[in-house]
Amino acid sequence: MINKRELELLQRALNQLAEGFSDLPDFSPVIDESAIASVLSEVAERMQDNYPYFHPQYAGQMLKPPHPVARIAYAMSLWINPNNHALDGGRASSAMEKECIVDLGAVFGWDNLLGHLTGGGTMANLEALWVAERLHPGKRIIASAQAHYTHSRISEVLGIEFSSVPVTRDGCMDIAALEDLLQQGDVGTVVVTMGNTGLGAVDPLPAILKLREQYDFRIHADAAYGGYFALANGIADQTSQAFAALTNVESIVIDPHKHGLQPYGCGCILFRDASVGSLYKHGSPYTYFSSAELHLGEISLECSRPGASAVALWATQRLLPLVRNGEFSAELDECLAAARNFHARLNASELFTPLMPPELDIVVYAPNAPTTTASSERSREIFMKAADANLHLALIELPVSLTHFWLPDIERNSESITCLRSVLMKPEHNYWAERIVRLLEECAV
Ligand SMILES: *Cc1c(COP(=O)(O)O)cnc(C)c1O
């Protein structure tokens, strides 16, 4: 779990950081080492009560370990503890954040964009929908039935009417159903999910862009989980076209703390048209003293934000540039391969049936059983038995209307079914897929 070399790298970087402040009169806060050590020992004990997210046998929720360079850069910047709200709070880290945004925008073919980091995808989506409402006041926001649950809640917070659009059996937004809603004339914004959290299905953006030629609405792309796959080579043609079309949407949310190898607390909102920045105008009298340059707090709903997040992301993008055919994109391709490999092995299994082939790196599967209630029961049993065997999975509740096509041999005797779900977001999962399926089968007999 711990590579001691990382601590040496941190020490070296910290020494160099300290050199920059060596002209100050000597000042070192006193620490009570033994008291701190005793509390830390308690903390270390308590933190053992966690799933091993860093290990390939954690194949459950959407959790990916941060890259060592992110972890080290984040830790190092805590000795400064910059606040990216204003330049007064973090000059270097604000500059690094702006550079990160330029590179993230370039992934989608944008320049002259406006954007910033946020506490996470939810805050980033909140900003996108807040801007959407100000530009289409009084109009509805719609997203697919498999969109992230926070869109309806954010709409509630913002006082905007929200409706959901049914999905096809692949888990993507149903275009015919979308058009029916658009015909009602009161839709202001369509949230297009580029990889939904449950199934990893990508909404058909090119078809939605076509509808925009006929109906007047804004498109916000929630690419919190899937956005980085715009750099991958191994996605199917149709999905690849959807990612290529992102250049034409109005705003994009991408979460560096999902597939971007960052510690938690790092989401990102990007707006193609920088003029939306004027919507953020506020009258805070005390924040901006240091320069006429843009303070990130002037284009953000959040006030204080960790500069450390920007430093960690900058370091990661420096080491692993956001380009096609680079080391970073190769790792994403490995995750795609892992999901396909896992899906194929489950397909060959007598004991499980997988749902749709993975569009990205999420696989959902059901234990074979006579009925949907029996299969749900088996899912919960296997989930627990696997955890005892140090294999960590996730569960997902899905409407049977969505799953029955994929599970023709399981008789429907309930409205919904509990399936097993694995997000294979570590490149190592490709190598481990065989072992994971073997363990699963051992737990299922
Ligand atoms: C994770 C996720 C969110 C929410 O982001 P947080 O960073 O957890 O706040 C929103 N949309 C999608 C598609 C997600 O996968």
The ligand as an ORCA input file, in Angstrom:
! r2SCAN-3c Opt
* xyz 0 1
  C     -20.004     11.428     -9.653
  C     -20.944     12.070    -10.566
  C     -21.576     13.280    -10.235
  C     -21.409     13.923     -8.882
  O     -20.104     14.345     -8.702
  P     -19.442     14.453     -7.239
  O     -18.028     14.750     -7.582
  O     -19.639     13.138     -6.570
  O     -20.116     15.567     -6.534
  C     -22.395     13.856    -11.174
  N     -22.604     13.275    -12.361
  C     -22.036     12.112    -12.719
  C     -22.317     11.522    -14.061
  C     -21.192     11.466    -11.822
  O     -20.638     10.286    -12.164
*
